[in-house]
Amino acid sequence: MPFRMPSVLLAVCLLVLAATSHAQESGNPTVLALGLKSPDAAARGQAASRLAALGPKAAPALPQLVDVLLDPDANVRREILRAFRAIGPRAAEAAPSVAILLRHEDADTRLQTLETLRAIGNSGAGVVGPLVYALDDEIPAVRAASASLIGAFGDPADGAIPRLVRVSQKDPSDSVRTVARAALARFGPAKGLAPRMVAKLRSTDAGVRAATAASLSEMGDDARPIVPQLRHAMRDPEAGVRLAAAHAIVHIAPDSASVKKALAAMVSDPKEDRIERAKLASDATLAHADLTQAVPALVTQTKSPDLLTRKGAAVMLGILRPLTEPAIQALIAALDDTDADVRALSAESLGGMGAAAKAALPALDRLRTTDRDRSVRVFSAAAFDRIDSQ
């Protein structure tokens, strides 16, 4: 006997199918957004394309569109960005998420992102910061489009002016320099820019403070009037702001006694990320900023019960290379640390000190042949050779 669906159940199913079909045909953005999660790239692209066709009415689907911004398929990403452009200013809150794509490996995606940000029109810190980064993109078209968009945003993006000035003068591409100069003209006279930036260092938005500090590094001596404010920013509660201010101040006034004192305090502060401290110490060394004031604290830290603190101290001493007896003896003692990484890092740091670290040769000679850890033996042998050859 053939199966027959009860008439009531059949009616319910038909109503559900009809409702779904009607929602799709009428362009219900919530329903269309379901297709963005399809395992099929073509289906995802079609869903994004249909959302784009809705224009601003697709705004309810913004959360779903944000979730799929990093779609692995280039064509799908293109359609997703087109949907954002179609939504326009109603997508303002999503602009910082879109701006993340300015770091995408695909150049076309980066260019599409710039076009999308222009259509959205949000010039907040979450957008301006990535635009400043994009001014250093390897693709001239991306750099030019970034400069143009900064100019279009005008005063809300004035934190990017210092970097824009550098691009207008030194970019290898004539066309990029021309676009950068046109963008700068939208801001009016650049004279007295540094004082104008002080207010941005006091912004309640950490992103604005960090982007401003980073941009100020482009100004060199012209930013000296606000060195006190940058030193204050080095005590900001947000690590990103502190580090941006520190890197900026290295380029602005590396010869200032107060600057060297502040930098020494930061590179020897174990509460700061040790990798970021290493970058800052390297930056300061290249700028010939003398940070020997940090050495006593770092020497003490080589004996800390905290492993990460000991590692950080060994690295910092290797970067700063203080040719002092306390520093060298501290690193020699660290060659007997219970942790292999500390021993290897200490050996490497001693090797960088050259002939001044000859007192370390007996310990390095022992480690290069007997240490149980291969990396320690390798680093010790390299350090021994560097020191012994000088």
C-alpha positions, 0 to 999 in steps of 0.5 A: 500500500503506497505511503500517503502523507497526512493532509495536515502535515502536508499542508504544514510542510507546504506552508514552511516551504512557501514561507522560505521561498517567499523570504528568499524571493523577497530578499530577506537578508537574514535568510540570504546570510545563511548561504554565507556558511555553505561549504560550496564557494559558488553558493557563498559567493551567490549569497554575498552577491544577492546581499549586495543587490539589496544595498543598505537593506542588507544591513541586518546581515552585517554580523554574518558578513563580518564572520566570513571576511576571511573567506579562503576563496578570492571570488567570495571575498570580492563579493563579500566586500561588494556587499559591504560597499552596497550597504555603505555608511550603515556598515560603519561599525564593521569598518574596523573589521573590514580594515583588517583585510589591509594586511591580507596577502592578496593584493587585489583583496587589499585594493578591494578593501580600500574601495570598501572603506571609502564607501563605508566612510568610517574614519575612526582609529580602527580604520586610520591605523590600518591605513597608515600601515598600508602606506608602506604596502609593497604594491604602489597602487595600494599605497596610493589608494591608502594616501587618497583615502586618508586625504578624503577622510580629512581632519579625523585622519590627521594622525596619519599626516606625519607618515603621509609627509614621509610618503610624499617625499620619499616613496619610490613611486612618482604616482604615489608621491603625487597622490600623497601630496594631493592628500596632504593638501586636504589638511591645510598647513602642516606647520604646528602639527606636533602640538595638534597631535598632543590632544590625540595622545590624550584620546579616550580611544587607545587605538587613537593614542597608539596610532598617533604615537606611531605616526609621530615617529615620522616627524623626527626633530619636529616632534621634540616639543611633545617629547614630555607627552610621549614620555607620559604615553610610555606609562599608558595602561595599554601596552600597545600605546606604551610601545608605540610611544617608546619607539617614536621617542627613540626616533625623535630624541635618542640623545635626550637624558630623560628619554634614555632614562625612560627607555632604560626603565621600559627595556628592563621592566619584566612586566613588559613583553620580552619580545617587544622589549627586545625590539625596542632595545634593538631600535634604541641601539640602532639609534645610538641611545645609550641605555646602560642605566638598564644594566643593573636591573637586568643583571639582577634579573638574571638571578630571578626565580622566574624563568621568563624574567631570566630569559628576558634579561639574557636577551636584553644584555645581549642586545645592549652589549654593556661591556661591564664586569657585572654584566659579563659576570652575570651572563657567565653565571647564567651559563649554569642556569637549570634552563637550557634556553637561558644557557643558550641565550647567555652564551649567545649574548657573551659571544656578541661582546667579543674580546671583552668577554674572554673571562667566559671562555673556560665556561663556554669551552666546557658547555660546547662539549659537555652540555646535555642540550644540543642547542646549548652546545651549538651556541656555546661553540659559536660564542667561544669561536667569536670571542677567541678569535678577537 
